Amino acid sequence: MNWIIRFLLNGLAVVLTAYLLPGVDVDGYGTALIVALVLAIANVIVKPILIVLTIPITIVTLGLFLLVINALIILLVDYLVSGFYVGGFWWALLFSLILSIFNSLFDDLSKDKKD
């Protein structure tokens, strides 16, 4: 049940982030849910492969190259999902940063408070 809430919140984060950025557009909440699903699948399958292939440059840049990988994943999702449009690499990079912030906030809000 918790994963359903997290999935819906991730879709909401996609909508909010696309609303904030003029270089990113999503057709509706249904499309945002599809984007959230494809993004989750890409993060599970494609991202680990890219990380392994780019270990040397990631080490040299002290991990900053992971931001580039995140932007490339967003561009891949843009290519795969119709109704989701990203205006280029820099918009994808900014989208991934803001999406991460929203997801962190939503994760904090959705966790049960244990005293």
mmCIF file of the C-alpha atoms, coordinates in Angstrom:
data_MODEL
# 
_entry.id   MODEL 
# 
loop_
_atom_site.group_PDB 
_atom_site.id 
_atom_site.type_symbol 
_atom_site.label_atom_id 
_atom_site.label_alt_id 
_atom_site.label_comp_id 
_atom_site.label_asym_id 
_atom_site.label_entity_id 
_atom_site.label_seq_id 
_atom_site.pdbx_PDB_ins_code 
_atom_site.Cartn_x 
_atom_site.Cartn_y 
_atom_site.Cartn_z 
_atom_site.occupancy 
_atom_site.B_iso_or_equiv 
_atom_site.pdbx_formal_charge 
_atom_site.auth_seq_id 
_atom_site.auth_comp_id 
_atom_site.auth_asym_id 
_atom_site.auth_atom_id 
_atom_site.pdbx_PDB_model_num 
ATOM 1   C CA . MET A 1 1   ? 0.000  0.000  0.000   1.00 0.00 ? 1   MET A CA 1 
ATOM 2   C CA . ASN A 1 2   ? 2.869  2.355  0.800   1.00 0.00 ? 2   ASN A CA 1 
ATOM 3   C CA . TRP A 1 3   ? 4.350  1.909  -2.675  1.00 0.00 ? 3   TRP A CA 1 
ATOM 4   C CA . ILE A 1 4   ? 1.057  3.020  -4.251  1.00 0.00 ? 4   ILE A CA 1 
ATOM 5   C CA . ILE A 1 5   ? 1.138  6.253  -2.258  1.00 0.00 ? 5   ILE A CA 1 
ATOM 6   C CA . ARG A 1 6   ? 4.784  6.807  -3.186  1.00 0.00 ? 6   ARG A CA 1 
ATOM 7   C CA . PHE A 1 7   ? 3.983  6.165  -6.858  1.00 0.00 ? 7   PHE A CA 1 
ATOM 8   C CA . LEU A 1 8   ? 1.099  8.671  -6.800  1.00 0.00 ? 8   LEU A CA 1 
ATOM 9   C CA . LEU A 1 9   ? 3.267  11.233 -5.015  1.00 0.00 ? 9   LEU A CA 1 
ATOM 10  C CA . ASN A 1 10  ? 5.991  10.714 -7.612  1.00 0.00 ? 10  ASN A CA 1 
ATOM 11  C CA . GLY A 1 11  ? 3.425  11.441 -10.325 1.00 0.00 ? 11  GLY A CA 1 
ATOM 12  C CA . LEU A 1 12  ? 2.420  14.587 -8.444  1.00 0.00 ? 12  LEU A CA 1 
ATOM 13  C CA . ALA A 1 13  ? 6.085  15.589 -8.241  1.00 0.00 ? 13  ALA A CA 1 
ATOM 14  C CA . VAL A 1 14  ? 6.387  15.184 -12.026 1.00 0.00 ? 14  VAL A CA 1 
ATOM 15  C CA . VAL A 1 15  ? 3.340  17.430 -12.574 1.00 0.00 ? 15  VAL A CA 1 
ATOM 16  C CA . LEU A 1 16  ? 4.570  20.090 -10.133 1.00 0.00 ? 16  LEU A CA 1 
ATOM 17  C CA . THR A 1 17  ? 8.079  20.107 -11.568 1.00 0.00 ? 17  THR A CA 1 
ATOM 18  C CA . ALA A 1 18  ? 6.779  20.368 -15.132 1.00 0.00 ? 18  ALA A CA 1 
ATOM 19  C CA . TYR A 1 19  ? 4.537  23.234 -14.017 1.00 0.00 ? 19  TYR A CA 1 
ATOM 20  C CA . LEU A 1 20  ? 7.514  25.115 -12.558 1.00 0.00 ? 20  LEU A CA 1 
ATOM 21  C CA . LEU A 1 21  ? 9.827  24.691 -15.543 1.00 0.00 ? 21  LEU A CA 1 
ATOM 22  C CA . PRO A 1 22  ? 8.929  26.296 -18.886 1.00 0.00 ? 22  PRO A CA 1 
ATOM 23  C CA . GLY A 1 23  ? 11.209 23.873 -20.751 1.00 0.00 ? 23  GLY A CA 1 
ATOM 24  C CA . VAL A 1 24  ? 9.305  20.806 -19.535 1.00 0.00 ? 24  VAL A CA 1 
ATOM 25  C CA . ASP A 1 25  ? 5.729  19.883 -20.393 1.00 0.00 ? 25  ASP A CA 1 
ATOM 26  C CA . VAL A 1 26  ? 3.500  17.002 -19.354 1.00 0.00 ? 26  VAL A CA 1 
ATOM 27  C CA . ASP A 1 27  ? 0.037  16.567 -20.898 1.00 0.00 ? 27  ASP A CA 1 
ATOM 28  C CA . GLY A 1 28  ? -1.759 15.547 -17.712 1.00 0.00 ? 28  GLY A CA 1 
ATOM 29  C CA . TYR A 1 29  ? -1.674 13.567 -14.500 1.00 0.00 ? 29  TYR A CA 1 
ATOM 30  C CA . GLY A 1 30  ? -2.138 10.273 -16.362 1.00 0.00 ? 30  GLY A CA 1 
ATOM 31  C CA . THR A 1 31  ? 0.913  11.021 -18.458 1.00 0.00 ? 31  THR A CA 1 
ATOM 32  C CA . ALA A 1 32  ? 2.777  12.022 -15.298 1.00 0.00 ? 32  ALA A CA 1 
ATOM 33  C CA . LEU A 1 33  ? 2.004  8.610  -13.781 1.00 0.00 ? 33  LEU A CA 1 
ATOM 34  C CA . ILE A 1 34  ? 3.336  6.928  -16.924 1.00 0.00 ? 34  ILE A CA 1 
ATOM 35  C CA . VAL A 1 35  ? 6.452  9.121  -16.705 1.00 0.00 ? 35  VAL A CA 1 
ATOM 36  C CA . ALA A 1 36  ? 6.860  8.110  -13.049 1.00 0.00 ? 36  ALA A CA 1 
ATOM 37  C CA . LEU A 1 37  ? 6.559  4.422  -13.979 1.00 0.00 ? 37  LEU A CA 1 
ATOM 38  C CA . VAL A 1 38  ? 8.985  4.598  -16.921 1.00 0.00 ? 38  VAL A CA 1 
ATOM 39  C CA . LEU A 1 39  ? 11.389 6.675  -14.827 1.00 0.00 ? 39  LEU A CA 1 
ATOM 40  C CA . ALA A 1 40  ? 11.319 4.064  -12.067 1.00 0.00 ? 40  ALA A CA 1 
ATOM 41  C CA . ILE A 1 41  ? 11.971 1.267  -14.561 1.00 0.00 ? 41  ILE A CA 1 
ATOM 42  C CA . ALA A 1 42  ? 14.809 3.227  -16.203 1.00 0.00 ? 42  ALA A CA 1 
ATOM 43  C CA . ASN A 1 43  ? 16.354 3.936  -12.801 1.00 0.00 ? 43  ASN A CA 1 
ATOM 44  C CA . VAL A 1 44  ? 16.301 0.224  -11.989 1.00 0.00 ? 44  VAL A CA 1 
ATOM 45  C CA . ILE A 1 45  ? 17.543 -1.108 -15.340 1.00 0.00 ? 45  ILE A CA 1 
ATOM 46  C CA . VAL A 1 46  ? 19.460 1.564  -17.275 1.00 0.00 ? 46  VAL A CA 1 
ATOM 47  C CA . LYS A 1 47  ? 20.974 3.727  -14.541 1.00 0.00 ? 47  LYS A CA 1 
ATOM 48  C CA . PRO A 1 48  ? 23.103 0.979  -12.903 1.00 0.00 ? 48  PRO A CA 1 
ATOM 49  C CA . ILE A 1 49  ? 24.551 0.079  -16.300 1.00 0.00 ? 49  ILE A CA 1 
ATOM 50  C CA . LEU A 1 50  ? 25.440 3.713  -17.004 1.00 0.00 ? 50  LEU A CA 1 
ATOM 51  C CA . ILE A 1 51  ? 26.983 4.081  -13.561 1.00 0.00 ? 51  ILE A CA 1 
ATOM 52  C CA . VAL A 1 52  ? 29.211 1.039  -14.076 1.00 0.00 ? 52  VAL A CA 1 
ATOM 53  C CA . LEU A 1 53  ? 30.255 2.211  -17.546 1.00 0.00 ? 53  LEU A CA 1 
ATOM 54  C CA . THR A 1 54  ? 31.142 5.692  -16.276 1.00 0.00 ? 54  THR A CA 1 
ATOM 55  C CA . ILE A 1 55  ? 32.896 4.832  -13.009 1.00 0.00 ? 55  ILE A CA 1 
ATOM 56  C CA . PRO A 1 56  ? 36.205 6.500  -14.010 1.00 0.00 ? 56  PRO A CA 1 
ATOM 57  C CA . ILE A 1 57  ? 34.642 9.850  -14.931 1.00 0.00 ? 57  ILE A CA 1 
ATOM 58  C CA . THR A 1 58  ? 32.341 9.682  -11.902 1.00 0.00 ? 58  THR A CA 1 
ATOM 59  C CA . ILE A 1 59  ? 35.361 9.228  -9.645  1.00 0.00 ? 59  ILE A CA 1 
ATOM 60  C CA . VAL A 1 60  ? 37.289 12.054 -11.327 1.00 0.00 ? 60  VAL A CA 1 
ATOM 61  C CA . THR A 1 61  ? 34.313 14.425 -10.955 1.00 0.00 ? 61  THR A CA 1 
ATOM 62  C CA . LEU A 1 62  ? 33.714 13.301 -7.356  1.00 0.00 ? 62  LEU A CA 1 
ATOM 63  C CA . GLY A 1 63  ? 30.257 12.002 -8.212  1.00 0.00 ? 63  GLY A CA 1 
ATOM 64  C CA . LEU A 1 64  ? 29.022 15.072 -10.073 1.00 0.00 ? 64  LEU A CA 1 
ATOM 65  C CA . PHE A 1 65  ? 28.756 13.053 -13.277 1.00 0.00 ? 65  PHE A CA 1 
ATOM 66  C CA . LEU A 1 66  ? 25.803 11.260 -11.676 1.00 0.00 ? 66  LEU A CA 1 
ATOM 67  C CA . LEU A 1 67  ? 23.827 14.447 -12.349 1.00 0.00 ? 67  LEU A CA 1 
ATOM 68  C CA . VAL A 1 68  ? 24.573 13.993 -16.046 1.00 0.00 ? 68  VAL A CA 1 
ATOM 69  C CA . ILE A 1 69  ? 23.384 10.387 -15.843 1.00 0.00 ? 69  ILE A CA 1 
ATOM 70  C CA . ASN A 1 70  ? 20.141 11.547 -14.209 1.00 0.00 ? 70  ASN A CA 1 
ATOM 71  C CA . ALA A 1 71  ? 19.609 14.077 -17.009 1.00 0.00 ? 71  ALA A CA 1 
ATOM 72  C CA . LEU A 1 72  ? 20.241 11.391 -19.627 1.00 0.00 ? 72  LEU A CA 1 
ATOM 73  C CA . ILE A 1 73  ? 17.649 9.156  -17.945 1.00 0.00 ? 73  ILE A CA 1 
ATOM 74  C CA . ILE A 1 74  ? 15.129 12.034 -18.097 1.00 0.00 ? 74  ILE A CA 1 
ATOM 75  C CA . LEU A 1 75  ? 15.889 12.512 -21.803 1.00 0.00 ? 75  LEU A CA 1 
ATOM 76  C CA . LEU A 1 76  ? 15.380 8.778  -22.345 1.00 0.00 ? 76  LEU A CA 1 
ATOM 77  C CA . VAL A 1 77  ? 11.981 8.986  -20.647 1.00 0.00 ? 77  VAL A CA 1 
ATOM 78  C CA . ASP A 1 78  ? 11.177 12.012 -22.831 1.00 0.00 ? 78  ASP A CA 1 
ATOM 79  C CA . TYR A 1 79  ? 11.939 9.882  -25.890 1.00 0.00 ? 79  TYR A CA 1 
ATOM 80  C CA . LEU A 1 80  ? 9.859  6.927  -24.673 1.00 0.00 ? 80  LEU A CA 1 
ATOM 81  C CA . VAL A 1 81  ? 6.736  8.664  -23.337 1.00 0.00 ? 81  VAL A CA 1 
ATOM 82  C CA . SER A 1 82  ? 4.549  10.683 -25.661 1.00 0.00 ? 82  SER A CA 1 
ATOM 83  C CA . GLY A 1 83  ? 2.963  13.616 -23.890 1.00 0.00 ? 83  GLY A CA 1 
ATOM 84  C CA . PHE A 1 84  ? 6.127  14.342 -21.905 1.00 0.00 ? 84  PHE A CA 1 
ATOM 85  C CA . TYR A 1 85  ? 8.436  16.922 -23.440 1.00 0.00 ? 85  TYR A CA 1 
ATOM 86  C CA . VAL A 1 86  ? 11.822 18.165 -22.253 1.00 0.00 ? 86  VAL A CA 1 
ATOM 87  C CA . GLY A 1 87  ? 13.445 21.087 -24.060 1.00 0.00 ? 87  GLY A CA 1 
ATOM 88  C CA . GLY A 1 88  ? 17.011 19.790 -23.924 1.00 0.00 ? 88  GLY A CA 1 
ATOM 89  C CA . PHE A 1 89  ? 19.800 18.601 -21.682 1.00 0.00 ? 89  PHE A CA 1 
ATOM 90  C CA . TRP A 1 90  ? 19.841 21.575 -19.297 1.00 0.00 ? 90  TRP A CA 1 
ATOM 91  C CA . TRP A 1 91  ? 16.081 21.403 -18.748 1.00 0.00 ? 91  TRP A CA 1 
ATOM 92  C CA . ALA A 1 92  ? 16.446 17.669 -18.087 1.00 0.00 ? 92  ALA A CA 1 
ATOM 93  C CA . LEU A 1 93  ? 19.201 18.360 -15.561 1.00 0.00 ? 93  LEU A CA 1 
ATOM 94  C CA . LEU A 1 94  ? 17.121 21.000 -13.788 1.00 0.00 ? 94  LEU A CA 1 
ATOM 95  C CA . PHE A 1 95  ? 14.045 18.753 -13.936 1.00 0.00 ? 95  PHE A CA 1 
ATOM 96  C CA . SER A 1 96  ? 15.923 15.891 -12.288 1.00 0.00 ? 96  SER A CA 1 
ATOM 97  C CA . LEU A 1 97  ? 17.227 18.164 -9.519  1.00 0.00 ? 97  LEU A CA 1 
ATOM 98  C CA . ILE A 1 98  ? 13.821 19.658 -8.704  1.00 0.00 ? 98  ILE A CA 1 
ATOM 99  C CA . LEU A 1 99  ? 12.109 16.269 -8.998  1.00 0.00 ? 99  LEU A CA 1 
ATOM 100 C CA . SER A 1 100 ? 14.577 14.877 -6.458  1.00 0.00 ? 100 SER A CA 1 
ATOM 101 C CA . ILE A 1 101 ? 13.777 17.727 -4.073  1.00 0.00 ? 101 ILE A CA 1 
ATOM 102 C CA . PHE A 1 102 ? 10.023 17.169 -4.399  1.00 0.00 ? 102 PHE A CA 1 
ATOM 103 C CA . ASN A 1 103 ? 10.417 13.417 -3.913  1.00 0.00 ? 103 ASN A CA 1 
ATOM 104 C CA . SER A 1 104 ? 12.538 13.975 -0.807  1.00 0.00 ? 104 SER A CA 1 
ATOM 105 C CA . LEU A 1 105 ? 9.906  16.311 0.628   1.00 0.00 ? 105 LEU A CA 1 
ATOM 106 C CA . PHE A 1 106 ? 7.091  13.889 -0.169  1.00 0.00 ? 106 PHE A CA 1 
ATOM 107 C CA . ASP A 1 107 ? 9.054  10.991 1.338   1.00 0.00 ? 107 ASP A CA 1 
ATOM 108 C CA . ASP A 1 108 ? 9.504  12.949 4.556   1.00 0.00 ? 108 ASP A CA 1 
ATOM 109 C CA . LEU A 1 109 ? 5.807  13.830 4.669   1.00 0.00 ? 109 LEU A CA 1 
ATOM 110 C CA . SER A 1 110 ? 4.579  10.314 3.897   1.00 0.00 ? 110 SER A CA 1 
ATOM 111 C CA . LYS A 1 111 ? 6.748  8.479  6.430   1.00 0.00 ? 111 LYS A CA 1 
ATOM 112 C CA . ASP A 1 112 ? 5.182  7.460  9.693   1.00 0.00 ? 112 ASP A CA 1 
ATOM 113 C CA . LYS A 1 113 ? 6.508  9.473  12.593  1.00 0.00 ? 113 LYS A CA 1 
ATOM 114 C CA . LYS A 1 114 ? 8.041  7.141  15.152  1.00 0.00 ? 114 LYS A CA 1 
ATOM 115 C CA . ASP A 1 115 ? 8.868  8.695  18.503  1.00 0.00 ? 115 ASP A CA 1 
# 
